[in-house]
Amino acid sequence: MKKIQAGILFGVLAGVIDVIPMLLQGISWDANLSAFSLWVVAGFMIATSSLKINSILKGILISFLILLPAAIIIAWAEPVSLVPISIITLILGGALGYIIDKVGR
């Protein structure tokens, strides 16, 4: 499987994993679409990045960089909600980095 295709595929899967609990909580559709698109873009960016660092760290770094603009807006309105968002970003970002590196070779 090509690395870019793997990045997009696993980004979509990460997006679904992230959005399912949000749907169960009744969070607005704009937040759901934002979270889903974050993971699709993160998967693509991780797959196309040439950073020479550990794949897990690369996934975490890129995921947090993509989250940063939205995190500023979220923190302004509800700073406490950044705790679960940061935890899921850490877990899914690291997993994406690892999986894309292994499958995309």
C-alpha positions as CSV (number, residue, x, y, z in Angstrom):
1,M,0.0,0.0,0.0
2,K,1.4,3.4,-0.9
3,K,2.2,5.6,2.1
4,I,-0.2,8.4,1.1
5,Q,-3.1,6.0,0.7
6,A,-2.2,4.4,4.0
7,G,-2.1,7.9,5.6
8,I,-5.5,8.9,4.3
9,L,-7.1,5.5,5.1
10,F,-5.8,5.4,8.7
11,G,-6.6,9.1,9.1
12,V,-10.2,8.3,8.2
13,L,-10.2,5.4,10.7
14,A,-8.7,7.7,13.4
15,G,-11.4,10.2,12.6
16,V,-14.2,7.7,13.1
17,I,-12.7,6.5,16.4
18,D,-12.5,10.1,17.6
19,V,-16.0,11.1,16.4
20,I,-18.0,8.1,17.8
21,P,-17.8,9.3,21.4
22,M,-18.5,12.8,20.3
23,L,-21.7,11.7,18.6
24,L,-22.8,9.8,21.7
25,Q,-22.3,13.0,23.8
26,G,-24.4,15.0,21.4
27,I,-21.6,17.4,20.4
28,S,-22.5,19.7,17.5
29,W,-21.9,18.6,13.9
30,D,-19.3,21.4,13.2
31,A,-17.1,20.0,16.0
32,N,-17.5,16.5,14.7
33,L,-16.6,17.5,11.2
34,S,-13.7,19.5,12.5
35,A,-12.3,16.5,14.5
36,F,-12.8,14.1,11.6
37,S,-11.1,16.4,9.1
38,L,-8.2,16.9,11.6
39,W,-7.4,13.2,11.5
40,V,-7.7,12.9,7.7
41,V,-5.3,15.8,7.3
42,A,-3.0,14.4,10.0
43,G,-2.8,11.1,8.3
44,F,-1.9,12.7,5.0
45,M,0.6,15.0,6.6
46,I,2.3,12.2,8.6
47,A,2.5,10.1,5.4
48,T,4.1,12.9,3.4
49,S,6.4,14.3,6.1
50,S,10.1,13.7,5.8
51,L,10.9,14.5,9.4
52,K,13.7,12.2,10.5
53,I,12.4,11.4,14.0
54,N,10.7,8.4,15.6
55,S,7.4,7.7,13.8
56,I,5.4,7.8,17.0
57,L,6.8,11.2,17.9
58,K,6.2,12.4,14.3
59,G,2.6,11.5,14.5
60,I,2.2,13.2,17.9
61,L,4.0,16.4,16.8
62,I,2.1,16.7,13.5
63,S,-1.3,16.0,15.1
64,F,-0.8,18.6,17.8
65,L,0.4,21.2,15.3
66,I,-2.7,20.6,13.2
67,L,-4.8,20.8,16.4
68,L,-3.2,24.1,17.6
69,P,-5.4,26.7,15.9
70,A,-8.6,24.9,17.0
71,A,-7.2,24.4,20.5
72,I,-6.7,28.1,20.9
73,I,-10.4,28.7,20.1
74,I,-11.5,25.8,22.3
75,A,-9.3,27.0,25.2
76,W,-10.9,30.4,25.0
77,A,-14.4,29.1,25.5
78,E,-13.9,25.8,27.5
79,P,-10.3,25.3,28.7
80,V,-11.2,22.1,30.7
81,S,-12.2,20.4,27.5
82,L,-8.6,20.5,26.2
83,V,-7.7,17.7,28.6
84,P,-9.6,14.9,26.9
85,I,-8.8,16.4,23.5
86,S,-5.1,16.4,24.3
87,I,-5.2,12.8,25.5
88,I,-6.9,11.5,22.4
89,T,-4.6,13.5,20.2
90,L,-1.6,12.0,22.0
91,I,-2.9,8.5,21.6
92,L,-4.3,8.7,18.1
93,G,-1.4,10.8,16.8
94,G,1.2,8.3,18.1
95,A,-0.8,5.4,16.7
96,L,-1.2,7.0,13.3
97,G,2.6,7.7,13.2
98,Y,3.4,4.1,14.0
99,I,0.9,2.5,11.8
100,I,1.5,4.7,8.7
101,D,5.3,4.0,9.1
102,K,4.8,0.2,9.3
103,V,2.1,-0.2,6.6
104,G,3.4,2.5,4.3
105,R,6.9,0.9,3.8
